[in-house]
Every structure is written in structure tokens, then in C-alpha cells.
């Protein structure tokens, strides 16, 4: 190429690499190099550019879920819609890293190191390997996590505003006359779970109804949420249950199954609410009372933040609000109905 353009190899490297030193090269020399590149069908090697410290206009997407969210029925798919649209609008191509999902196991250091082929990477998933993410951040590699990650210093993230949305769901149930409400959540310390619980408890506390046992933590919803357990709660005066959304929807599935097995009519005898969206395979079921997660908007926000980091800018994205969903799984508390009928 240098011979065809009539310039040195160093000049070709500066022009094609779009390096700062190329600012001193004349327009005529640039034209010769680019004409030679087109004649020879030259296409830049992204890996070589990455090793040379140049940008590739590539953003990575890495999922920590067992199945990479490419199916339209997957709950993560709307995230990818927002990611793809915003990346395209900003002139980036996407690289989907699927090594972790192909083997169904937690990704090792080598899996995460491959994301360095991109200019920066967006990570999705409830349980992310903190040590590996810290290493990427410490090395100055642009990283954004989709979902709150306050516990990892220096890690940029975007997230939904779960706390006020969860409080609004509780207020709705209280307005329907429910006075004993139980939150069913996973037994872990995921930030999204903590945000939901914080909002749930705030809703009860502001009504003066924060009672012991209002939160039920479970590592095995199918085993712990039995019809017997549900009947015991009902005997204690519980009339509404709230479940958190997770990657698997395990808490919501188990709660629905226990209500059906116990023979309760929902929402006439027991009300249910979901802090998030139902699993896609349950789309044909009655729409749950709760709130909707703005997944497409979150995906777009994550790309905006990542693009800013790639450009070396200091930026942040505000929490994205969730929209309340009235749904069909919550109704007046049975006690409130009886009291009304007696007056």
C-alpha cells in the first residue's frame, strides 16, 4: 500500500490509524493513502487496532445469565433492543460475548478478558463476578453494568428506580384495604432486591403497618412456598403477597402455584403483586398488579453512558422510573369487603 501511494509505511500507519500525529500530514498525502487503501480493498483489523490502542467503534455486550438473551421471549431481550438502537444511532457496532451462556457455567477470567477486543463493554446479569469486574475497572477499561452495583467502587451502572415503584405498589394494596402484606424475595444481597425491599418496607412504615415477618426470604421458593405455609399466613391475617421479579421468576411462579394448590381465588380471597414484569412464558396469564421495568430505555441509557466513558468523558445516567401497572391480581381485602357489606 505504501508503494502504491508513494509514501512511507509510517505515513500509512498514521493515516489509517487516525492517530493524533496524522494532523501534520497534508490533505494530498491523506488522499493518496486512502485511494490506495480503496484500490487494494483494505479493511482495518479490529484486534490489531485494539492492541495498538485505537478505537474500533465496537461495544461489547456480556451476559451473566445461563442463556444469552437473544430470544424475543427472553426477559432481557428488550434490553438488547434499546442497546442496539442507541449503539446504531451513535455509530457503534455491537459484539455479543456468549461464552458464559454456551457452557451454562460462571465465566472465568479468560472469558471476561476477551471483552477487551471492544472499546468498552456492557454487562448484564443479577450475579456478576465482582473480582473480574474490579480488574477491568482498575485497568481503565470502560465498563457499564446494567443494574445497580454500588458495592463495586468505580464501576459505572444504570438502573431502574425500584424503591419508589415498590412503595407505590404497597400504597395501592393499602388503599384496597389490605393490612397484612408479605414480601417474598430471594435470599441474597442483589442490589435490585434490596431496593425493592426498601420501597416495600417504606410503604408499610408510612402507614404504621410495619410488622414482624413482613419479609420472607427464600433460597428455594418451590420448596418453601407450600400450600400449608400459605394457609398459615392467611390464618395470621395476611391478605396480600408481593413477589420480586428475578431472572427466573422463581418467586412469582412458586407463589402463584401455592395459591392455586391451596385453593384460594385470586384476587377475591388473596391478592398478589409483582415488583417487575412476569416471565414471558406467563404472558397469557392475568396481568399482575405491580410495575413495569423500562428495559428498552435502560438499554439505551447504558449505551449512552458507555459511549461517554469510551470517549473519556465523565458522565452519569439518572435512575429510570418504573411505571405502575394496576393489573388484575389485586382486589379489595376480604375483610374490607365484609366490613363494607356489614355497614
FENVENJO-V169963 format. One record per helix or strand. SS is the DSSP state (helix for helix, strand for strand). FROM is the first residue (numbers start at 0). LEN is the number of residues. Records with the same first field share a line. If there is no record, write none. Layout:
# FENVENJO-V169963
SS = FROM-LEN ; FROM-LEN
This chain:
# FENVENJO-V169963
helix = 1-4 ; 8-8 ; 19-5 ; 26-14 ; 45-6 ; 76-13 ; 98-5 ; 108-9 ; 129-9 ; 161-14 ; 190-16 ; 220-4 ; 226-9 ; 249-13 ; 279-3 ; 294-16 ; 333-9
strand = 57-6 ; 92-5 ; 119-5 ; 141-5 ; 155-3 ; 159-2 ; 180-6 ; 214-4 ; 239-5 ; 270-5 ; 288-4 ; 319-2 ; 322-3
